[in-house]
Amino acid sequence: MGEGIGQFMPFILMFVVVYFFMIAPQMKRAKKEKKFAAELKRGDKVITKSGLHGKVSDLNDKDNSCVIETMAGKLKFDRSAISMEMSSKLNASAVVKK
C-alpha cells in the first residue's frame, strides 16, 4: 500500500510545484485585472493592449465596454482590451511630472 503512494509522489510533487509557480500567480493576476477593469471611471487615461492611447469618456456596465476618446475620435472597446500595466505606468508617470 505504501509503495503505491510512493510511485505517485513525484507526480503529486510536480503538480504542487506547477500550481504554486504557474497557476496561482496567473489566478492572482487575473483577479487584479478584473478589479482594474471594474474600477475604471470617466476621465481615466488608458492604453489598450494594442497600444492605443486615450481617455475614458463613457462606461457601459451592460456589455462591459467603454468608450475611449482619442485624437482620432471616440472608439468603443471591451474593458478587457485595456492594459493594466501600461495604463498604470502612464498614470504613475503623470503623477511624477506634476
C-alpha positions in Angstrom: 0.0 0.0 0.0 2.8 2.4 0.9 4.7 1.6 -2.2 1.7 2.5 -4.4 1.6 6.1 -3.0 5.4 6.3 -3.4 5.1 5.7 -7.1 2.7 8.7 -7.5 4.7 11.0 -5.2 6.8 12.6 -8.0 3.6 13.4 -9.9 2.0 14.9 -6.9 5.1 16.9 -6.1 5.3 18.1 -9.7 1.6 19.2 -9.6 2.2 21.1 -6.4 5.2 22.9 -7.9 3.3 23.8 -11.1 0.4 25.1 -9.1 2.4 27.4 -6.9 4.7 28.7 -9.6 2.3 28.9 -12.6 -1.4 28.5 -11.8 -1.7 30.5 -8.5 0.2 33.6 -9.9 -1.9 33.6 -13.0 -5.2 33.5 -11.0 -3.9 36.4 -8.8 -3.1 38.4 -11.9 -6.5 37.7 -13.5 -8.2 38.9 -10.3 -6.1 42.1 -10.3 -7.0 42.8 -14.0 -10.7 42.2 -13.3 -10.6 44.6 -10.4 -8.8 47.2 -12.5 -11.4 47.0 -15.3 -14.2 47.3 -12.7 -12.7 50.4 -11.1 -12.3 52.3 -14.4 -14.0 55.7 -14.3 -14.6 58.6 -16.7 -11.6 60.7 -17.3 -9.0 57.9 -16.7 -6.2 57.9 -19.1 -5.7 54.4 -20.5 -3.7 52.5 -23.0 -5.2 49.4 -24.8 -3.3 46.2 -25.2 -2.9 47.1 -28.9 -1.2 50.4 -27.9 -4.0 52.9 -28.4 -3.8 55.9 -26.0 -6.9 57.7 -24.9 -9.2 58.9 -22.1 -12.3 57.0 -20.9 -15.3 59.1 -21.9 -18.1 56.6 -21.2 -18.6 53.3 -19.4 -21.3 50.7 -20.1 -21.9 48.0 -17.5 -24.4 46.1 -19.6 -21.9 44.8 -22.1 -18.8 45.6 -20.0 -17.4 48.1 -22.6 -16.1 51.6 -22.5 -15.8 54.4 -25.0 -12.3 55.9 -25.3 -11.7 59.4 -26.6 -8.6 59.6 -28.8 -7.2 62.3 -31.1 -8.9 60.5 -33.9 -12.3 60.4 -32.3 -14.2 58.1 -30.0 -13.8 54.3 -30.1 -15.7 51.6 -28.2 -13.7 48.8 -26.6 -14.3 45.9 -24.3 -12.8 46.7 -20.9 -10.7 43.6 -21.1 -8.8 45.3 -24.0 -7.3 47.9 -21.7 -3.8 47.1 -20.5 -3.5 47.3 -16.7 0.3 47.5 -16.8 0.7 50.2 -19.4 -2.2 52.3 -18.1 -0.7 52.1 -14.6 2.7 53.2 -15.9 1.1 56.1 -17.8 -0.8 57.3 -14.8 2.2 56.9 -12.5 4.4 58.9 -14.8 1.7 61.7 -15.0 1.8 61.9 -11.1 5.6 62.2 -11.1 5.5 65.0 -13.7 3.1 67.1 -11.6 
